[in-house]
Amino acid sequence: MEKSNNKGGVMPDFKSIMNVGLVAHVDASKTTLTESLLYHAGVTRQLGKVDEGTALTDNLQVEKERGISVKAASVSFIHNDVRLNLLDTPGHVDFVSEVERALSVLDTAVLVISAVEGIQAQTEVLYEALKAQGTNIVIFINKIDRVGSDSQAVMKKIRETFTPHLLPLNQILAEETREATCQGLTPSSTIWQEVSADFDEELLEAYLDGKELSEHHVLATLKEAIRKRELVPVVFGSSLHDVGVDTLLNALSSDYFLSKNIAEQSEKLSGIVWRISHDKTMGRLAHVRLFGGKIKVRDSVSISKFRNDSIEEEPKYAPKVTQIRRYQGEKFNDLSEAIAGDVVALCGLADAEVGDIIGQKPTHISYPLAIPLLEVGVSPATPEVIEAFRELSAEDPQLNSTYDLETRELNITITGRIQLEILSQMVQERYGLEVTFTQPTVIYKETPTGIGYGHEVYTMPKPCWAVIDLKIEPLPIGSGIEFESIVSDDDMHYKYQSHIAAELPRALKQGVYNWEVTDIKVTLIGGEHHRMHTHPLDFFLATPLAVIDGLQNAGMTLLEPMQKWRITADESLIGKIIGDLIQMRATYGAPQISEGICTLEARVPVATSLDYPIRLASLSSGKAVLSVRFDGYQPCRLEDGAIGKRRGVDPRDRDKWILVKRSAMSG
């Protein structure tokens, strides 16, 4: 809790704030570890059970019933004079968008890895994201008490896959038994001294000479290596039986193993809305990570939209903060102010969405994890259902809820089928609405095959005047969209060139095959405006016409989403599995066989493999393991893909496009 000082302000009863997230592949017992940490910190009086629906951070009804985390949840407490804001994130890949948003606010992440199952596909994705963001990482190797636990094999795999530089903070006694415990390590231990010698020449020389190493020197060296993120601490334990949890908790709040809060030491307000939730009384709650400045109750805060690495809109409004909350699962405490480095929920920001910027844009980067590859239709598309999914899209922008006025169809994008089951239940619980979904369809993209030129002369009916000449070029896969102008300000006023640049991403949402266009360079090579006849919105209207003309002239190639698979199964199944992969148009490497178990890696089109997990489970009686991760897009033949369904007016019907757009502009 916060203490009031004599001046009526807020005097925190802690020295620093750290935002810590628990991340893992599904079934690594991450939420159980959260419960153990809360129990050790004195937040709870007894351990919550995921299977019994009593976990503090699983507060949605659907989470309690299914025993899985669907939304990221935060709990705050003080340990060793450090306020720890603990974020428990979902492990299932279908809810990775929740993890992505949580990663953007973390100072430190606890990567939970099972000592039985080891590194999984999602574990690799998470580690890559954390490294890219520069987030501190502590690895917790869980389930050391389970039969099949092999901590040394897991450590070997971590060194091979992630980093060779690991620092165990404890060691296991009686592994693979219910009596498994851990003993803490110190600077006097051989392991710590050996590791420290890798980072300091003086220590290495003394170690090789058999001399006694200074414990102070050893600790200082390890501490510096961890601060530079050159060394990753590792804690062994069992979250179910409360083993190793105290070591982890002390590490998270210790100056030895934790670098500083990533918040900028600035008085300028800077933050990001990383989560949206709803309260029956206060309505929409904006969960904010503050990177700079502070917010008090009744302050007005400026909000701007941040999309695609740029601020799309200048602040349009400055809502007043009516309440500041610090959440403890479903419960919360009221605060009078929020300070830099903290994670809080703000009331009063009725139109806030995930990704919104509070004040100025933070310098901290976020790493994309969630890439929806499937689209489904939602029925019935009634006003109540449309509004419900509009709200859900504010919480999860990856849903991308869109309603087509012409076809009267409501569509969303998803990452997996499990997500649909959860969405259906959430809509029923929150809004009292019954919805059904169509069969998922794969989301393709398209890219130019060659160079093409687009031309549009929009000069009738008056008053209007916009002439545009574009050059379309393909870029390497993964490049995205580039725009360049070689037109002088004399030929076309700069503001009209900026209109073309602003409209371009929207114009490329649907290409020749009605899929989003990517890996493209568009160059404005000519054009003109008219001093009298050009309407301020003419270039917004004309740009899609020039773009579609250029795309048709360049020719388009369909791109299909791919996944990287790792299949582990009995070697007797290898023939059937390879046969299946060939039928799915997959490419694969040579099988690796060890002790009767075959491991096979493959690159598989999403479109041909939607139902294969069921097929593999049936083939192996549930014993095979399939790890899946997104692996980019690649060109495919049109006959192997699909033409998308056009939404809205097609700019290839030029007369209708102009009629509809002019009506919208004038209305």
C-alpha positions in Angstrom: 0.0 0.0 0.0 1.0 3.6 -0.4 1.5 5.9 2.6 0.4 9.5 2.8 3.0 12.1 3.7 2.4 15.3 5.7 1.9 17.4 2.5 -1.0 15.2 1.4 1.1 13.6 -1.4 2.2 10.0 -1.8 5.2 8.6 -0.2 5.9 5.1 -1.4 7.0 2.5 1.1 9.4 0.9 -1.4 12.7 1.8 -3.0 12.1 0.8 -6.5 9.5 -0.7 -8.9 10.1 -3.8 -11.1 7.6 -5.1 -13.6 8.1 -8.9 -13.9 6.3 -11.2 -16.3 6.0 -14.9 -16.2 6.0 -16.4 -19.7 6.1 -20.0 -20.9 4.9 -22.6 -23.4 1.5 -24.0 -22.4 1.5 -26.5 -19.5 4.8 -25.4 -18.0 2.8 -24.6 -14.7 3.4 -20.9 -15.0 0.2 -19.9 -13.2 1.0 -22.3 -10.4 4.4 -20.6 -10.1 2.6 -17.3 -9.9 0.5 -18.6 -7.0 3.6 -19.9 -5.2 5.3 -16.5 -5.5 2.2 -14.7 -4.1 2.0 -17.1 -1.2 5.7 -16.6 -0.4 5.3 -12.8 -0.6 2.3 -12.9 1.8 -0.3 -11.8 -0.8 -2.3 -14.9 -0.3 -2.7 -17.1 2.8 -3.0 -20.3 0.9 -1.9 -21.6 -2.5 -4.5 -21.2 -5.3 -5.0 -24.2 -7.6 -5.4 -23.8 -11.3 -7.4 -27.1 -11.6 -9.8 -26.0 -8.9 -10.3 -22.5 -10.4 -8.9 -20.7 -7.3 -5.8 -19.2 -8.9 -5.8 -15.4 -8.1 -4.7 -14.4 -11.6 -7.3 -16.6 -13.4 -10.3 -14.4 -12.6 -12.4 -14.9 -15.8 -15.0 -17.5 -15.5 -13.7 -19.2 -18.7 -10.2 -19.4 -17.1 -11.6 -21.0 -13.9 -13.6 -23.6 -15.8 -10.9 -24.6 -18.3 -7.9 -24.2 -16.1 -6.0 -22.1 -18.6 -4.9 -18.4 -18.7 -6.7 -16.5 -21.4 -5.8 -12.9 -20.4 -2.7 -11.4 -18.8 -3.3 -10.5 -15.2 -1.3 -8.4 -12.8 -0.7 -8.6 -9.0 1.4 -6.1 -7.1 3.3 -6.6 -3.8 6.4 -5.4 -2.0 9.3 -7.7 -1.2 12.7 -6.6 0.1 11.8 -3.0 -0.4 11.0 -3.5 -4.1 7.5 -3.2 -5.5 7.0 -6.1 -7.8 4.2 -5.8 -10.4 3.8 -9.5 -11.4 2.2 -10.2 -14.7 0.9 -13.7 -15.4 0.5 -14.3 -19.1 -1.3 -17.0 -21.2 0.8 -20.0 -22.4 -1.4 -21.3 -25.2 -0.3 -20.1 -28.6 -3.8 -19.0 -29.5 -3.5 -16.2 -27.0 0.0 -15.1 -27.8 -1.3 -11.5 -28.6 -1.9 -11.1 -24.8 1.7 -12.1 -24.2 3.0 -9.7 -26.9 1.3 -6.8 -25.1 2.6 -7.8 -21.7 6.2 -8.1 -23.0 6.1 -4.4 -24.0 5.8 -3.3 -20.3 8.3 -5.7 -18.6 11.6 -5.0 -17.0 12.3 -8.6 -16.3 10.8 -11.9 -17.6 10.8 -15.2 -15.9 10.9 -17.8 -18.7 9.4 -21.0 -17.3 10.7 -24.3 -18.8 9.5 -27.7 -17.8 12.3 -30.1 -16.7 10.3 -32.9 -18.2 9.2 -31.5 -21.6 12.1 -29.1 -22.1 12.2 -26.4 -24.6 9.1 -26.1 -26.8 8.5 -24.1 -30.0 6.8 -21.3 -28.1 9.7 -21.2 -25.6 12.0 -20.4 -28.5 9.7 -17.7 -29.8 9.5 -16.0 -26.4 13.2 -16.1 -25.8 13.9 -14.5 -29.2 11.3 -11.7 -28.4 12.8 -11.0 -25.0 16.3 -10.8 -26.4 15.1 -8.5 -29.2 13.5 -6.2 -26.7 16.5 -6.2 -24.4 14.4 -7.5 -21.5 16.2 -9.1 -18.5 15.6 -12.9 -18.4 15.6 -15.3 -15.5 15.0 -18.9 -16.4 12.9 -21.1 -14.0 13.3 -24.8 -14.7 10.1 -26.3 -13.3 8.7 -29.7 -12.4 12.0 -31.1 -11.0 9.9 -33.4 -8.8 8.2 -35.2 -11.7 9.2 -38.5 -13.1 11.1 -37.9 -16.3 12.7 -34.7 -15.0 16.2 -34.2 -16.6 17.5 -30.8 -15.6 21.0 -31.4 -17.0 19.6 -32.3 -20.4 17.4 -29.2 -20.3 20.4 -27.0 -19.3 22.4 -28.6 -22.2 19.6 -27.8 -24.7 19.3 -24.2 -23.3 23.0 -23.7 -23.9 22.8 -25.0 -27.4 19.6 -23.2 -28.3 19.7 -19.9 -26.4 23.0 -19.0 -24.7 26.0 -20.9 -23.3 26.3 -18.4 -20.4 24.1 -19.6 -17.6 24.3 -19.0 -13.8 22.5 -21.6 -11.6 21.3 -19.9 -8.4 20.6 -23.2 -6.7 21.2 -26.9 -7.2 18.8 -29.9 -7.0 18.8 -32.6 -4.4 16.7 -35.8 -5.1 15.5 -34.9 -8.6 12.6 -36.9 -10.0 11.1 -37.6 -6.6 8.4 -36.0 -4.4 11.2 -35.2 -2.0 13.1 -33.1 -4.5 14.5 -29.9 -2.9 17.1 -27.3 -3.8 20.0 -25.8 -2.1 21.1 -22.2 -2.8 24.5 -21.3 -4.3 26.9 -18.6 -3.2 30.0 -16.9 -4.5 32.1 -19.5 -2.7 30.6 -22.3 -4.7 32.6 -23.9 -7.5 29.9 -23.3 -10.1 29.8 -19.6 -9.5 33.6 -19.3 -9.5 33.9 -21.2 -12.8 31.2 -19.0 -14.4 32.7 -15.8 -13.1 36.1 -16.7 -14.5 34.6 -16.7 -18.0 33.9 -12.9 -17.6 37.1 -11.7 -15.9 40.7 -12.3 -16.9 42.0 -11.7 -13.3 39.6 -14.3 -11.9 40.4 -16.7 -14.7 44.1 -16.5 -14.1 43.6 -17.0 -10.3 41.3 -20.0 -11.0 43.7 -21.7 -13.3 46.5 -21.2 -10.8 44.4 -22.8 -8.1 44.3 -19.7 -6.0 41.4 -18.7 -3.8 39.0 -16.3 -5.5 37.7 -13.2 -3.8 33.9 -13.8 -3.2 33.4 -10.0 -3.5 35.1 -10.0 -6.9 33.2 -13.1 -8.0 29.8 -11.5 -7.1 30.7 -8.2 -8.6 31.7 -9.9 -11.9 28.5 -12.0 -12.1 26.4 -9.0 -11.2 27.9 -6.9 -14.0 27.5 -9.8 -16.5 23.9 -10.1 -15.7 23.3 -6.4 -15.9 24.8 -6.4 -19.4 22.5 -9.3 -20.2 25.6 -11.5 -21.1 24.7 -14.0 -18.4 21.3 -15.5 -17.7 20.4 -16.6 -14.1 18.7 -20.0 -13.8 16.6 -21.2 -10.9 15.5 -24.9 -10.4 12.3 -25.7 -8.6 8.8 -27.1 -8.4 6.0 -24.6 -8.4 3.5 -27.3 -7.3 5.5 -28.2 -4.2 6.9 -24.8 -3.5 10.5 -25.6 -4.2 13.0 -23.0 -5.4 10.3 -20.3 -5.3 12.0 -18.4 -2.5 15.2 -18.3 -4.5 13.4 -16.9 -7.5 11.5 -14.3 -5.4 14.7 -13.1 -3.8 16.5 -12.9 -7.1 13.7 -10.8 -8.6 13.9 -8.3 -5.8 17.7 -8.4 -5.4 20.1 -5.8 -6.7 22.5 -8.7 -7.5 20.4 -10.1 -10.3 18.1 -7.4 -11.5 18.9 -4.4 -13.5 17.0 -1.1 -13.1 13.5 -0.3 -14.2 13.5 0.6 -17.9 11.4 3.7 -17.3 13.0 6.9 -18.5 14.0 9.4 -15.8 12.0 12.2 -17.3 9.3 14.5 -16.1 7.5 14.4 -19.5 4.5 12.1 -19.4 5.1 9.0 -21.5 3.2 5.7 -21.4 1.4 3.0 -23.4 -2.0 1.3 -23.0 -1.0 -2.4 -22.9 -4.4 -3.8 -21.9 -8.1 -3.0 -21.8 -10.5 -4.5 -19.4 -14.1 -3.7 -18.3 -15.6 -2.8 -14.9 -19.4 -3.0 -14.3 -19.3 0.4 -12.6 -16.5 2.4 -14.3 -16.7 0.9 -17.8 -13.6 0.7 -19.8 -10.3 0.5 -17.9 -7.0 1.4 -19.6 -4.1 -0.5 -18.1 -1.1 1.7 -18.6 2.7 1.3 -18.2 4.3 4.7 -17.4 7.8 5.2 -18.9 8.0 8.8 -17.8 6.3 11.5 -15.8 3.3 10.9 -13.4 -0.5 11.0 -13.5 -2.7 12.2 -10.7 -6.5 11.7 -10.3 -8.4 14.4 -12.2 -5.4 15.0 -14.5 -6.2 15.3 -18.2 -3.9 13.1 -20.4 -3.4 13.4 -24.1 -3.9 10.2 -26.1 -2.6 9.4 -29.6 -2.8 6.3 -31.8 0.3 4.4 -32.5 0.2 1.9 -35.3 2.8 0.4 -37.6 5.8 2.1 -36.0 4.4 5.6 -36.4 1.9 7.9 -34.7 -1.1 7.9 -37.0 -3.0 10.7 -35.3 -2.1 13.7 -33.3 -3.8 13.8 -29.9 -7.5 14.4 -30.6 -8.7 14.5 -27.1 -7.5 14.8 -23.5 -9.8 12.8 -21.2 -9.7 13.3 -17.5 -8.5 10.5 -15.2 -11.3 9.8 -12.7 -9.6 7.0 -10.8 -6.3 5.2 -10.6 -6.3 1.5 -9.6 -3.7 -1.0 -8.7 -5.1 -4.5 -9.3 -4.6 -7.7 -7.3 -6.4 -10.2 -9.5 -10.0 -9.1 -9.4 -9.5 -6.8 -6.4 -7.9 -3.4 -6.5 -6.5 -0.5 -4.4 -7.2 3.2 -5.2 -4.2 5.4 -5.7 -3.9 9.2 -5.8 -1.2 9.1 -8.4 0.9 6.8 -10.6 4.6 7.4 -11.1 7.1 6.5 -13.8 8.0 2.8 -14.0 4.6 1.7 -12.6 1.8 -0.4 -14.1 -1.7 0.9 -13.2 -5.3 1.0 -14.5 -6.8 4.3 -15.4 -10.6 5.0 -15.3 -12.1 7.8 -17.4 -10.4 6.9 -20.7 -13.6 5.7 -22.4 -12.3 5.5 -25.9 -8.8 4.1 -25.2 -7.6 1.1 -27.1 -4.6 -1.2 -26.8 -1.5 0.4 -28.2 -2.6 4.0 -27.5 0.2 6.4 -26.5 -0.2 8.4 -23.3 1.7 11.7 -23.6 4.8 11.3 -25.7 5.8 8.0 -27.4 8.1 5.8 -25.3 11.5 4.8 -26.8 11.0 1.2 -25.6 10.3 -1.1 -28.5 7.8 -3.9 -28.7 8.3 -7.2 -30.6 5.5 -8.7 -32.7 4.5 -12.2 -31.7 0.9 -12.5 -32.7 0.2 -12.9 -36.4 -3.4 -14.0 -37.1 -3.4 -16.4 -40.0 -7.1 -17.3 -40.0 -10.3 -15.4 -40.6 -13.8 -16.3 -39.6 -17.3 -14.8 -40.0 -19.4 -14.1 -37.0 -23.2 -14.6 -36.9 -25.6 -13.1 -36.3 -24.3 -9.7 -37.4 -26.7 -7.7 -35.3 -25.9 -4.3 -33.9 -25.4 -5.8 -30.4 -22.9 -8.4 -31.7 -21.1 -5.8 -33.9 -20.7 -3.5 -30.9 -19.5 -6.4 -28.7 -16.8 -7.3 -31.1 -15.9 -3.7 -31.6 -15.2 -3.6 -27.8 -13.3 -6.9 -27.9 -11.1 -5.5 -30.8 -10.3 -2.5 -28.6 -8.9 -5.0 -26.1 -7.2 -7.2 -28.7 -6.5 -5.3 -32.0 -5.4 -8.6 -33.6 -9.1 -9.5 -33.8 -9.5 -6.8 -36.4 -13.3 -6.8 -36.3 -14.7 -5.5 -39.5 -18.3 -5.1 -40.7 -19.1 -4.8 -44.4 -22.1 -2.6 -44.9 -22.8 -4.0 -48.4 -22.7 -7.7 -47.6 -23.7 -7.2 -43.9 -21.0 -9.5 -42.8 -19.0 -9.4 -39.6 -15.5 -10.9 -39.7 -12.6 -11.3 -37.3 -9.1 -12.6 -37.5 -7.8 -15.3 -35.2 -4.7 -17.3 -34.3 -6.3 -20.6 -33.7 -9.5 -22.6 -33.2 -9.3 -22.7 -29.4 -9.6 -18.9 -29.5 -13.1 -19.3 -31.0 -14.3 -21.5 -28.2 -13.0 -18.9 -25.6 -14.5 -16.0 -27.6 -17.9 -17.6 -27.8 -17.9 -18.2 -24.0 -16.7 -14.7 -23.3 -19.4 -13.1 -25.4 -22.0 -15.1 -23.7 -20.7 -14.3 -20.2 -20.1 -10.5 -20.7 -22.9 -9.6 -23.2 -25.4 -12.4 -22.9 -25.2 -13.0 -26.6 -25.0 -16.3 -28.5 -22.7 -16.3 -31.5 -21.5 -18.8 -34.1 -18.5 -18.8 -36.4 -17.9 -19.9 -39.9 -15.1 -22.4 -40.7 -11.7 -20.6 -40.5 -10.2 -19.6 -43.9 -6.5 -18.9 -44.4 -5.3 -15.3 -44.8 -3.1 -15.0 -47.8 -1.2 -11.9 -49.0 0.0 -10.8 -52.4 3.0 -9.0 -53.8 4.0 -7.6 -57.2 5.5 -10.0 -59.7 7.4 -7.4 -61.6 7.5 -3.6 -62.3 4.3 -1.8 -63.3 3.0 1.7 -63.6 -0.2 3.1 -62.3 -1.9 6.2 -63.8 -5.0 8.1 -62.7 -6.4 11.3 -64.0 -9.3 12.4 -61.8 -10.6 15.7 -63.3 -14.3 15.0 -63.8 -16.9 15.7 -62.6 -15.8 19.2 -61.4 -14.8 20.5 -59.0 -11.9 18.0 -58.7 -8.3 17.7 -60.0 -5.8 15.0 -59.0 -3.3 13.4 -61.4 -1.1 10.6 -60.1 1.6 8.5 -61.7 3.1 5.7 -59.7 5.8 3.1 -60.2 5.2 -0.3 -58.6 8.2 -2.6 -57.7 8.5 -5.9 -55.8 10.7 -6.0 -52.7 12.2 -9.1 -50.9 9.8 -11.1 -48.7 9.4 -9.5 -45.3 10.2 -6.0 -46.5 6.7 -4.6 -46.0 5.7 -1.3 -47.7 8.0 1.5 -48.9 7.0 4.8 -50.3 9.1 7.4 -52.1 8.4 10.6 -54.0 10.6 12.1 -56.7 8.0 14.8 -57.6 8.9 18.4 -56.9 6.7 20.6 -54.7 6.2 22.8 -57.7 4.5 20.1 -59.7 2.4 18.7 -56.8 2.1 20.5 -53.5 3.8 18.7 -50.6 0.5 18.4 -48.7 -1.1 16.4 -51.5 2.0 14.1 -51.7 1.5 13.5 -48.0 -2.2 12.6 -48.7 -1.0 9.9 -51.2 1.5 8.5 -48.6 -1.2 8.5 -45.9 -3.8 6.7 -48.2 -1.3 4.2 -49.6 -1.5 1.6 -46.7 -5.3 1.7 -46.9 -5.2 1.3 -50.7 -3.0 -1.8 -50.3 -5.3 -3.5 -47.9 -6.9 -5.3 -50.9 -5.0 -6.0 -54.1 -5.8 -7.7 -57.4 -6.7 -10.9 -55.6 -8.4 -9.0 -52.7 -5.6 -9.8 -50.2 -3.4 -7.4 -48.4 -0.4 -6.3 -50.6 3.0 -6.4 -49.0 6.7 -6.4 -50.0 6.2 -3.5 -52.4 7.8 -0.2 -53.2 5.6 2.5 -54.5 7.3 5.6 -56.0 5.4 8.8 -56.9 7.0 9.7 -60.2 4.5 12.3 -61.5 1.3 14.1 -61.0 -0.3 17.4 -60.6 -2.9 19.4 -58.7 -4.9 22.4 -59.8 -4.8 25.7 -57.9 -8.6 26.2 -58.2 -10.2 22.9 -58.9 -8.4 20.5 -56.5 -10.5 19.5 -53.5 -8.6 18.8 -50.3 -9.7 15.1 -50.4 -9.2 14.5 -54.1 -5.9 12.7 -53.7 -7.4 10.4 -51.1 -10.0 9.3 -53.6 -7.6 9.0 -56.6 -4.7 7.1 -54.9 -6.5 3.7 -54.7 -7.4 4.1 -58.4 -3.8 4.7 -59.4 -2.6 1.9 -57.1 -4.9 -0.8 -58.4 -4.0 0.2 -62.0 -0.3 -0.2 -61.1 -0.8 -3.5 -59.4 -2.7 -5.0 -62.4 0.1 -3.8 -64.8 2.8 -5.2 -62.5 1.1 -8.6 -62.1 0.6 -10.1 -58.7 2.0 -13.2 -56.9 0.0 -14.9 -54.2 1.8 -15.4 -50.8 0.7 -18.2 -48.4 1.5 -18.4 -44.7 4.0 -21.0 -43.6 4.7 -22.8 -40.3 7.8 -24.5 -39.0 7.0 -27.8 -37.4 9.0 -30.2 -35.2 7.4 -33.6 -34.9 8.6 -36.1 -32.4 7.1 -39.6 -32.7 7.9 -43.3 -32.7 10.2 -44.2 -35.5 7.6 -46.8 -36.8 5.5 -43.8 -37.9 8.1 -42.1 -40.0 6.9 -43.4 -43.3 3.3 -42.3 -42.8 4.3 -38.9 -41.5 6.6 -38.2 -44.5 3.8 -39.3 -46.8 1.4 -36.8 -45.1 4.0 -34.0 -45.4 4.4 -34.6 -49.1 0.6 -34.4 -49.5 0.6 -31.1 -47.6 3.3 -29.6 -50.0 5.7 -29.4 -47.1 9.5 -29.4 -47.3 11.4 -31.3 -44.6 14.8 -32.3 -43.5 16.3 -35.7 -42.8 14.7 -37.5 -39.8 16.9 -37.8 -36.7 16.4 -41.1 -34.9 17.5 -41.9 -31.4 16.5 -44.8 -29.1 13.4 -45.5 -31.3 12.2 -41.9 -31.3 12.2 -39.9 -34.6 12.5 -36.1 -34.7 11.5 -34.4 -38.0 11.5 -30.7 -38.9 9.4 -29.4 -41.7 8.1 -26.2 -43.3 4.4 -26.6 -44.0 1.7 -24.4 -45.6 -1.0 -23.4 -43.1 -3.8 -24.0 -45.7 -3.0 -27.7 -46.1 -2.4 -28.5 -42.5 -5.2 -27.1 -40.4 -6.5 -30.5 -39.3 -3.2 -32.3 -39.1 -2.8 -32.1 -35.3 -5.9 -34.3 -35.0 -4.6 -36.7 -37.6 -1.2 -37.0 -35.9 -2.8 -37.6 -32.5 -4.9 -40.4 -34.0 -2.0 -41.9 -35.8 0.2 -42.0 -32.7 -2.5 -42.7 -30.1 -1.7 -39.2 -28.7 2.0 -40.0 -28.1 3.5 -37.8 -30.8 4.5 -34.2 -30.0 4.0 -31.5 -32.6 5.6 -28.1 -32.0 4.4 -25.3 -34.3 5.6 -21.7 -34.9 4.9 -19.2 -37.7 7.6 -19.1 -40.3 6.7 -16.2 -42.7 5.1 -16.1 -46.1 6.2 -17.6 -49.4 5.0 -17.4 -53.0 2.5 -20.1 -54.1 0.6 -20.8 -57.3 -2.9 -19.3 -57.6 -4.4 -22.7 -57.9 -2.8 -23.8 -54.6 -4.2 -20.7 -52.9 -7.4 -18.7 -53.0 -8.8 -15.5 -54.2 -10.1 -13.4 -51.4 -13.5 -11.8 -51.1 -13.6 -8.1 -51.9 -14.9 -5.9 -49.1 -16.4 -2.6 -50.0 -16.4 -0.9 -53.4 -13.8 -2.2 -55.9 -11.7 0.6 -57.3 -11.6 -1.4 -60.6 -15.2 -0.3 -60.9 -14.0 3.3 -61.3 -17.4 5.0 -61.9 -18.9 3.4 -58.8 -15.8 4.1 -56.7 -15.9 7.8 -57.6 -19.7 8.0 -57.0 -19.5 6.3 -53.6 -16.4 8.2 -52.4 -17.7 11.6 -53.5 -21.0 10.9 -51.7 -19.0 10.0 -48.5 -16.8 13.1 -48.9 -19.8 15.5 -49.3 -21.9 13.8 -46.7 
